[in-house]
């Protein structure tokens, strides 16, 4: 009898330690608008598209967030894509998709121009575009007109990928600014 009581106490303790008593928060649904890249003015469009999806998947992990299927989001959008990244258009996407968070990005131009008149050969790096995010939970809207213009030594372009670093910086900041209050509201 003593063994049965000890077993029951151990089983009860195991259940108490492993079963959460509080209500689990639901995962926030995220609608990611496919990136719009002007392929005529962006040489590495497929690379930037890959960086975009890699960062989105890395940032929106399952227990907290649930990514919507690309086809479902694309079906909601007009054939020509989002013309405007205004708060109203992102709210419309959120309503149609039943999503709490919407992320949209457009890259219109990426170019490198050599600057050889300097002492050391340099490259002027230019990236233009738009980034917009909307969080329905917090009501927070973030819009950034992307304009990256930096001059770096040509030697540094061999060792690092300035396009990936600049792109990742803009996208990471935009997502973080939209989500910064998300944990407080949940």
C-alpha distance (Angstrom), angle and dihedral (degrees) to the residues before:
residue distance angle dihedral
X1 . . .
X2 3.76 . .
X3 3.81 90.9 .
X4 3.80 91.6 51.2
X5 3.81 92.0 51.0
X6 3.83 91.1 48.4
X7 3.79 90.2 48.7
X8 3.82 91.5 50.1
X9 3.83 91.6 49.0
X10 3.81 90.9 48.8
X11 3.80 91.3 48.2
X12 3.80 91.4 48.3
X13 3.84 91.0 49.2
X14 3.80 90.5 49.0
X15 3.80 91.3 52.1
X16 3.81 92.4 47.3
X17 3.79 92.6 51.3
X18 3.81 96.2 46.8
X19 3.80 105.6 37.9
X20 3.81 115.7 76.6
X21 3.78 113.7 -132.6
X22 3.79 97.5 -161.9
X23 3.76 122.4 77.9
X24 3.79 110.6 -93.3
X25 3.78 113.4 -121.0
X26 3.77 115.3 -119.5
X27 3.77 119.6 -115.3
X28 3.79 113.4 -100.7
X29 3.80 111.2 -116.7
X30 3.82 113.4 -124.7
X31 3.80 123.2 -158.1
X32 3.79 110.3 -161.9
X33 3.78 114.2 -164.7
X34 3.82 109.1 -143.1
X35 3.80 110.2 -103.8
X36 3.80 114.6 -96.9
X37 3.81 110.4 -140.4
X38 3.79 125.4 179.7
X39 3.81 96.8 -134.0
X40 3.82 91.7 -168.1
X41 3.80 91.9 64.6
X42 3.82 101.0 29.1
X43 3.80 116.2 70.8
X44 3.81 98.0 -169.7
X45 3.80 99.6 41.6
X46 3.81 94.8 144.2
X47 3.81 91.4 52.0
X48 3.80 92.1 52.3
X49 3.80 90.8 47.0
X50 3.80 89.3 52.1
X51 3.82 92.1 48.8
X52 3.81 89.3 49.7
X53 3.80 95.5 54.1
X54 3.81 93.2 40.6
X55 3.79 91.5 54.9
X56 3.81 93.1 44.2
X57 3.81 92.7 51.5
X58 3.80 91.2 45.0
X59 3.81 94.3 49.5
X60 3.80 99.8 42.3
X61 3.81 102.6 55.1
X62 3.80 119.7 177.6
X63 3.78 109.6 -106.3
X64 3.80 91.2 59.8
X65 3.81 101.6 23.5
X66 3.78 137.5 30.6
X67 3.80 117.6 -155.4
X68 3.78 116.3 -141.4
X69 3.78 120.0 -129.1
X70 3.83 113.7 -90.8
X71 3.79 92.5 -129.7
X72 3.80 92.3 54.6
X73 3.80 91.8 50.8
X74 3.82 92.6 44.8
X75 3.81 90.3 51.2
X76 3.81 89.8 57.7
X77 3.81 94.0 51.8
X78 3.80 124.1 81.3
X79 3.83 116.1 -103.0
X80 3.81 91.9 -103.0
X81 3.82 92.5 49.1
X82 3.79 127.2 -123.5
X83 3.78 109.1 -25.6
X84 3.78 93.9 -172.2
X85 3.79 131.1 34.2
X86 3.79 92.4 -156.4
X87 3.78 122.0 140.5
X88 3.79 90.7 -108.3
X89 3.82 93.8 54.4
X90 3.82 92.1 48.7
X91 3.80 90.2 46.7
X92 3.80 87.7 52.5
X93 3.81 91.1 52.9
X94 3.82 89.7 47.9
X95 3.80 91.4 51.4
X96 3.82 95.5 45.9
X97 3.80 92.7 45.9
X98 3.82 95.6 39.3
X99 3.80 88.2 -127.3
X100 3.79 130.5 149.0
X101 3.82 96.4 -153.2
X102 3.81 129.8 37.1
X103 3.82 125.5 -169.6
X104 3.83 123.1 -171.2
X105 3.80 131.2 171.8
X106 3.80 136.6 178.4
X107 3.82 127.8 -171.2
X108 3.80 112.5 -163.6
X109 3.80 102.6 172.2
X110 3.79 141.0 11.0
X111 3.77 120.7 173.5
X112 3.76 143.1 157.4
X113 3.78 121.5 -149.1
X114 3.80 120.3 -169.7
X115 3.79 116.7 -129.3
X116 3.79 107.4 -162.3
X117 3.80 100.3 161.0
X118 3.79 90.7 82.5
X119 3.78 126.2 88.5
X120 3.82 90.5 -102.5
X121 3.79 120.9 32.9
X122 3.79 109.2 -101.4
X123 3.77 139.1 -175.3
X124 3.78 125.5 -140.4
X125 3.81 108.8 -142.4
X126 3.81 119.5 -156.8
X127 3.81 128.4 -178.6
X128 3.81 124.4 174.4
X129 3.77 131.2 -177.8
X130 3.81 146.9 98.9
X131 3.77 136.0 -89.9
X132 3.80 126.0 -168.2
X133 3.78 132.5 173.7
X134 3.78 132.0 178.0
X135 3.80 128.0 -164.8
X136 3.80 112.0 -162.6
X137 3.82 92.2 -171.2
X138 3.80 94.2 60.6
X139 3.81 97.9 21.8
X140 3.79 89.1 -125.1
X141 3.81 119.2 151.3
X142 3.79 122.6 -172.0
X143 3.80 125.7 -170.4
X144 3.79 125.8 177.3
X145 3.77 126.6 -178.7
X146 3.80 100.6 -147.1
X147 3.77 115.2 -137.0
X148 3.78 114.0 157.6
X149 3.80 115.8 176.1
X150 3.77 119.0 166.4
X151 3.76 136.2 150.3
X152 3.80 116.8 -142.0
X153 3.77 134.6 173.0
X154 3.77 112.5 -91.4
X155 3.80 91.0 -126.2
X156 3.82 89.8 64.8
X157 3.80 92.5 58.8
X158 3.80 88.7 69.2
X159 3.79 93.1 55.9
X160 3.80 101.3 41.2
X161 3.77 141.1 26.0
X162 3.80 106.5 -122.2
X163 3.82 92.7 -176.0
X164 3.79 93.0 56.4
X165 3.81 92.9 44.2
X166 3.82 94.8 49.1
X167 3.80 92.6 43.4
X168 3.81 92.7 48.4
X169 3.80 91.7 47.6
X170 3.82 93.8 54.2
X171 3.80 93.9 44.3
X172 3.81 94.8 45.4
X173 3.81 93.0 49.2
X174 3.79 92.6 47.7
X175 3.78 94.3 50.6
X176 3.80 93.5 44.1
X177 3.81 93.0 50.4
X178 3.77 90.8 51.9
X179 3.80 94.5 46.7
X180 3.80 100.1 39.7
X181 3.80 93.6 99.2
X182 3.81 95.0 35.5
X183 3.82 95.2 93.2
X184 3.80 92.2 48.9
X185 3.82 92.1 55.0
X186 3.81 94.0 49.0
